Amino acid sequence: MAENKIKPRILTGFMELLPADQILFNKIYDTIRGVYESFGFLPLDTPVIELSEILLAKAGGETEKQIYRFNKGDNDLALRFDLTVPLARYVAQHSGELTFPFKRYQMSKVYRGERPQKGRFREFYQCDIDIIGNEELSLVYDGEIPAVIYNIFRRLDFGKFTIRLNNRKVLNGFFEALDLSDKITDILRTIDKIDKIGAKNVTEELEKLEIDSGKIDKIMSFISITGTNNDKIKALKAMGIDSEKFAEGADELEKVIGYMRAFGIEEDYFEIDLTIARGLDYYTGTVYETVLDDYRNLGSVCSGGRYDNLTEYYTNTKLPGIGISIGLTRLFSQLKEAGIIEAESASLVKALVIPMGVDMEYTLRAAGNIRNAGIPVDVYYGEKGMKAKMKYANKLGIPYVVIIGEDEVNSNTVTLKNMNTGQQKSVAVDNIADEIKTQERM
């Protein structure tokens, strides 16, 4: 009687990769981490499981519905749904031990019980940075954050990209001056669709919100401001909006783009976009969204902004901050599907040592010489024939094979085969690593 076997499978909404893709994923992950660290951000890793009262202090609506929540003993627990709330708890808990401004990065998995669909996951990596100040935080950091974005995506080389920025004070001041504060959310949601439905349809949808035609004209003129970044700043200041908040936001925008230039961001890689809002109730100043110019259908690949008080639910100390997040799992999935990135190798090994019926001590000595020189190496210990062993190396994309037979042992050498060119060469056992490095430079 045949056993009933359980079908191996994973839940929908979770990403699991084969080795070649995992190597590619890790390469992108390491690139992001390297840039974060180059700007002085410190690593942080908070627990996956938190007390529900901590995670739910600020949550509501859809967010609360999507949280994985459970009881263990007397504890009401939940899986973290982002990295910002755990950061707020961490900073409030350790504020007396931290040095401010506190710059941290965290690149970890988060969990959301939403309906899985294309580009949406229940478990996914977020790659976050935040800079937290104590009572105040210099506006220069608003220019540093896009410098981080710029360096990441230049190194990842996914093609031309644009960092789009705005200031929430500009938006809020503008709509308050038009007595439309109660409709800001609906207006921004409508104008955000202008690229998809066009200006005419946006105007019609604004009319459905019962906004009079004069104010609609002002809104359309506002979001239609064109020209260089400097032109847009001049246009904002020339609008004559009677709002201190609006004026402050326009001034901050002008200063931030000045800092961005000072950080070395090329003008062609950023633009003021007056339709960008981000987290309507959360962000209070500069906001960012980054798009790949040739793949705008992917949406924002990196977003964030400035907020007034990170820890307001946990302490009375005012801790303003600014940060960005890259949803790496979603981004990786979309880039793969669009053919923008492609795995190159299913192995990290640079050289495979193949012993052919010889003493293992000599084989391991040869492998050790290669490994000690910083070159990843593996040894094929199986008893299969040469053809099977070479097929193994070829299938994994290993560029060099080190063959050791009786002749090699007797002459204190190895035979080094370049799998890309097919060329073979006899090399002294102590010189293998140098020869591999020489061939790699050719």
C-alpha positions, 0 to 999 in steps of 0.5 A, spaced: 500 500 500 502 506 497 504 511 503 500 518 502 505 523 501 503 530 503 504 535 497 510 540 498 508 547 497 508 554 500 502 559 502 500 564 496 503 571 497 510 568 499 516 568 495 521 562 495 527 563 490 531 557 486 539 558 488 541 563 482 535 568 483 537 568 491 544 570 489 541 575 485 536 577 490 542 577 495 547 582 490 541 587 490 540 586 498 548 587 499 548 593 494 543 597 498 546 595 505 552 598 502 550 604 500 546 605 507 552 604 511 556 608 507 552 614 509 553 612 516 546 609 518 547 603 523 544 596 523 538 595 527 534 588 527 527 588 531 523 582 533 518 579 528 513 578 534 511 584 538 506 585 543 499 587 539 498 593 544 505 596 541 503 595 534 496 597 534 497 603 538 497 607 531 494 602 527 487 602 524 482 601 518 485 596 513 492 596 517 489 593 523 485 587 518 491 585 515 495 584 522 497 577 523 495 576 531 495 571 535 495 569 543 500 565 546 499 563 554 497 570 557 500 574 551 497 578 545 502 578 540 502 580 533 507 579 527 510 586 525 507 589 519 512 594 517 519 597 520 517 604 522 512 602 528 518 597 531 523 603 530 518 608 534 518 603 540 525 602 540 527 609 540 522 611 545 524 605 549 532 606 548 532 614 547 536 615 554 542 610 550 542 613 543 545 618 540 541 623 536 540 624 530 540 617 530 541 614 523 538 607 523 537 602 517 533 595 517 532 590 512 528 585 514 521 581 513 514 584 515 508 580 514 501 583 512 495 578 511 492 581 505 489 578 499 495 575 495 495 578 487 501 580 482 506 584 486 503 583 493 506 579 498 504 577 505 511 576 507 516 581 504 523 584 505 523 592 507 529 596 506 528 602 511 532 608 513 530 613 518 534 619 521 531 621 528 532 627 531 531 630 538 526 636 538 529 638 532 532 635 525 536 639 520 533 640 513 540 638 510 537 631 512 532 632 507 537 633 501 541 627 504 535 622 503 535 623 496 542 622 495 542 615 498 536 613 493 541 616 488 547 612 490 543 606 490 539 606 484 546 608 480 549 602 483 544 597 481 543 600 474 536 598 472 536 604 467 534 612 468 530 613 474 527 620 477 526 622 484 520 626 485 519 630 491 514 635 494 512 638 500 506 636 504 506 644 507 505 646 500 499 642 499 496 643 505 497 650 505 494 651 498 488 647 499 487 650 506 487 657 502 482 654 498 477 652 504 478 645 501 481 642 507 476 637 508 477 634 501 484 634 501 484 626 501 479 626 495 482 631 491 489 628 491 487 621 490 483 624 484 489 628 481 494 622 482 490 619 476 492 624 471 497 620 468 492 615 466 486 618 465 488 625 463 486 632 465 479 633 462 477 626 466 481 629 472 477 636 472 470 632 471 472 627 477 473 634 481 466 637 479 463 630 482 466 632 489 462 639 488 468 643 488 466 650 484 469 651 477 474 657 479 477 653 485 478 647 480 481 652 475 486 653 480 487 646 482 489 644 475 493 650 474 497 648 480 498 641 478 500 643 471 506 648 473 512 646 468 519 648 467 525 646 471 525 645 478 527 653 479 522 655 475 517 651 479 519 654 485 518 661 482 511 659 480 509 657 487 512 663 490 508 668 485 502 664 486 500 669 491 497 664 496 495 667 503 498 661 507 504 661 512 504 654 511 504 654 503 510 659 504 514 655 508 513 649 504 515 652 498 522 655 502 523 648 504 523 645 497 527 650 494 533 649 500 532 641 499 533 641 492 539 646 493 542 641 498 541 635 493 545 639 488 550 639 493 550 632 495 552 631 487 545 629 485 545 630 477 539 635 475 536 630 470 535 625 476 530 629 480 524 633 479 519 637 483 512 634 482 506 637 486 502 631 485 506 627 490 503 626 497 505 620 500 501 618 507 496 623 508 496 623 515 503 621 516 508 625 513 508 633 514 514 636 510 518 633 504 516 627 501 519 623 495 517 617 490 522 614 485 520 611 479 524 608 473 523 612 467 523 606 462 518 602 467 513 607 470 508 602 470 512 599 476 510 605 480 514 608 486 520 603 487 522 607 493 518 612 497 518 616 504 518 623 507 519 627 513 514 626 519 513 631 525 514 626 531 515 618 530 514 616 538 508 620 539 504 614 542 510 612 546 513 618 549 512 625 550 519 627 547 518 630 540 522 626 536 522 628 528 524 624 523 525 623 516 526 616 512 525 612 506 523 605 504 524 600 498 520 594 498 525 589 496 521 583 495 516 586 490 521 590 486 525 584 485 519 580 483 517 586 478 524 587 475 524 579 474 518 579 470 519 585 466 526 582 464 530 588 467 534 583 471 536 576 470 540 571 474 547 569 472 549 563 476 546 558 480 553 558 484 557 562 488 563 558 487 569 560 483 573 554 482 571 546 483 576 542 485 575 535 482 580 529 485 580 523 480 582 517 484 587 520 488 589 522 496 584 527 499 590 530 503 593 533 496 586 535 494 584 539 500 591 542 500 589 545 493 582 547 495 585 550 501 590 554 497 585 557 493 580 559 499 585 562 503 586 567 497 579 569 498 576 565 492 570 561 493 572 554 492 568 547 492 570 540 492 567 534 488 567 528 493 563 524 489 565 517 485 562 519 478 566 519 472 570 526 469 564 527 464 559 527 470 563 532 474 564 537 468 557 537 467 556 539 474 560 544 474 557 547 467 550 546 470 552 551 476 556 556 472 562 555 475 568 558 471 574 554 473 575 547 474 581 544 478 583 537 476 587 533 480 590 526 478 596 521 479 600 525 474 598 532 478 600 529 485 607 526 482 609 533 479 606 537 485 601 541 480 594 541 478 590 542 471 586 548 471 581 548 466 577 555 464 570 553 463 569 559 459 574 558 454 576 551 454 583 552 455 587 548 460 594 549 463 598 545 468 599 550 474 604 549 481 599 547 487 601 553 491 600 558 485 593 556 483 589 562 486 594 567 483 593 564 476 585 564 477 586 571 479 590 573 473 585 569 468 580 573 471 583 580 469 584 578 462 
